[in-house]
Amino acid sequence: MKGIISIQSHVVYGRAGNSSAVFPLQRLGFEVWPIHTVQFSNHTQYQQGWTGYAFHPSIIGELTLGLNKIGALKDCEAILSGYMGSAAQAHEVLKLVNKVKTENPKALYVCDPVMGDSEKGCILDPEITGELITHLMPVADVIIPNQFELTQFTGIEITSLGDAVKACKKALTMGPKVVLVKHLHGISNNIFTMMLATEGHCYMVQRPFLDFEREPVGVGDLISALFTAGLLSELSPVKAFEHANNACYGVLRETHRRDEWELQTVAAQQSLVDPKDRFCATQLA
């Protein structure tokens, strides 16, 4: 049985981390083997607070060992990593990636390097950020940063579309083969912009901004899952990019229609497979 190891945070209520990524992957036909880095009652933006804890880093190694004992690692098609609760967890993820690629050299490693954003700045301990930048992102086949995270990786401040292209091209010289920037700020006031960079070209895709009273959490996790699914479905990177954008917009539109804070992924599940709105990518360079 082929599968995807998705290793990131988990919330009992709502959509964030694995709670945002697992169902879309399953709905698109993939077996998912989730490993949680943390388990919280809900995402951390609730004013009432949250409960839960980070798992000990050794658990990742123990679960890897167990999967290998039953021969599952050789059937792992991809590893998708997201939020890390500690630097030691990030180190364990690196060992997991290396072990999977030993068992299956064709396995894809997709790294969503959750660090923060342009408004909040870095939300992680500097040691975690260091592990992501120094060890995980360079060995990834695909990285899916936002604008802030791309700057942290490349050292290039992004204030224009040209800066974003320059940063993406630099990132491609640092290890990854594909870069998807899941949000570029300041490109347009009323359009949401994402960028894709491959070894050949850079592309941009845009979708309308939806005005939420409270911005949904877990959107980046959803995009990472959708793009991973597209690549494993043998779509070209550009087609996978377009599908991730369009499917995500379908979920966001349903969430907006219902006036909900948490992503309405189950209610909008048909959009994951066959989005109604189709926005095409534009080649930039």
Secondary structure as the mmCIF struct_conf table of DSSP 4:
data_model
#
loop_
_struct_conf.conf_type_id
_struct_conf.id
_struct_conf.beg_label_comp_id
_struct_conf.beg_label_asym_id
_struct_conf.beg_label_seq_id
_struct_conf.end_label_comp_id
_struct_conf.end_label_asym_id
_struct_conf.end_label_seq_id
STRN STRN1 GLY A 3 VAL A 11
BEND BEND1 VAL A 12 GLY A 14
BEND BEND2 ALA A 16 ALA A 16
STRN STRN2 GLY A 17 GLY A 17
HELX_RH_AL_P HELX_RH_AL_P1 ASN A 18 ARG A 27
TURN_TY1_P TURN_TY1_P1 LEU A 28 GLY A 29
STRN STRN3 VAL A 32 PHE A 40
BEND BEND3 SER A 41 ASN A 42
TURN_TY1_P TURN_TY1_P2 THR A 44 GLN A 45
TURN_TY1_P TURN_TY1_P3 GLN A 47 GLN A 48
STRN STRN4 GLY A 52 ALA A 54
HELX_LH_PP_P HELX_LH_PP_P1 PHE A 55 HIS A 56
TURN_TY1_P TURN_TY1_P4 PRO A 57 PRO A 57
HELX_RH_AL_P HELX_RH_AL_P2 SER A 58 LYS A 69
TURN_TY1_P TURN_TY1_P5 ILE A 70 GLY A 71
HELX_RH_3T_P HELX_RH_3T_P1 LEU A 73 ASP A 75
STRN STRN5 CYS A 76 SER A 81
BEND BEND4 GLY A 85 SER A 86
HELX_RH_AL_P HELX_RH_AL_P3 ALA A 87 GLU A 103
TURN_TY1_P TURN_TY1_P6 PRO A 105 LYS A 106
STRN STRN6 LEU A 108 CYS A 111
STRN STRN7 GLY A 116 ASP A 117
TURN_TY1_P TURN_TY1_P7 SER A 118 LYS A 120
STRN STRN8 GLY A 121 CYS A 122
BEND BEND5 LEU A 124 LEU A 124
HELX_RH_AL_P HELX_RH_AL_P4 PRO A 126 GLU A 131
HELX_RH_PI_P HELX_RH_PI_P1 LEU A 132 LEU A 136
HELX_RH_AL_P HELX_RH_AL_P5 MET A 137 VAL A 139
BEND BEND6 ASP A 141 ASP A 141
STRN STRN9 VAL A 142 ILE A 143
HELX_RH_AL_P HELX_RH_AL_P6 GLN A 147 THR A 154
BEND BEND7 SER A 160 SER A 160
HELX_RH_AL_P HELX_RH_AL_P7 LEU A 161 LEU A 172
TURN_TY1_P TURN_TY1_P8 THR A 173 THR A 173
BEND BEND8 MET A 174 GLY A 175
BEND BEND9 LYS A 177 LYS A 177
STRN STRN10 VAL A 178 LEU A 184
TURN_TY1_P TURN_TY1_P9 HIS A 185 GLY A 186
BEND BEND10 ILE A 187 ILE A 187
BEND BEND11 ASN A 189 ASN A 190
STRN STRN11 ILE A 191 ALA A 197
BEND BEND12 GLU A 199 GLY A 200
STRN STRN12 CYS A 202 PRO A 208
BEND BEND13 GLU A 213 ARG A 214
HELX_LH_PP_P HELX_LH_PP_P2 GLU A 215 PRO A 216
BEND BEND14 VAL A 217 VAL A 217
HELX_RH_AL_P HELX_RH_AL_P8 VAL A 219 LEU A 232
TURN_TY1_P TURN_TY1_P10 SER A 233 GLU A 234
HELX_RH_AL_P HELX_RH_AL_P9 PRO A 237 ARG A 257
TURN_TY1_P TURN_TY1_P11 ARG A 258 ASP A 259
BEND BEND15 TRP A 261 GLU A 262
TURN_TY1_P TURN_TY1_P12 THR A 265 ALA A 268
HELX_RH_AL_P HELX_RH_AL_P10 GLN A 269 VAL A 273
BEND BEND16 ASP A 274 ASP A 274
BEND BEND17 LYS A 276 LYS A 276
STRN STRN13 THR A 282 GLN A 283
#
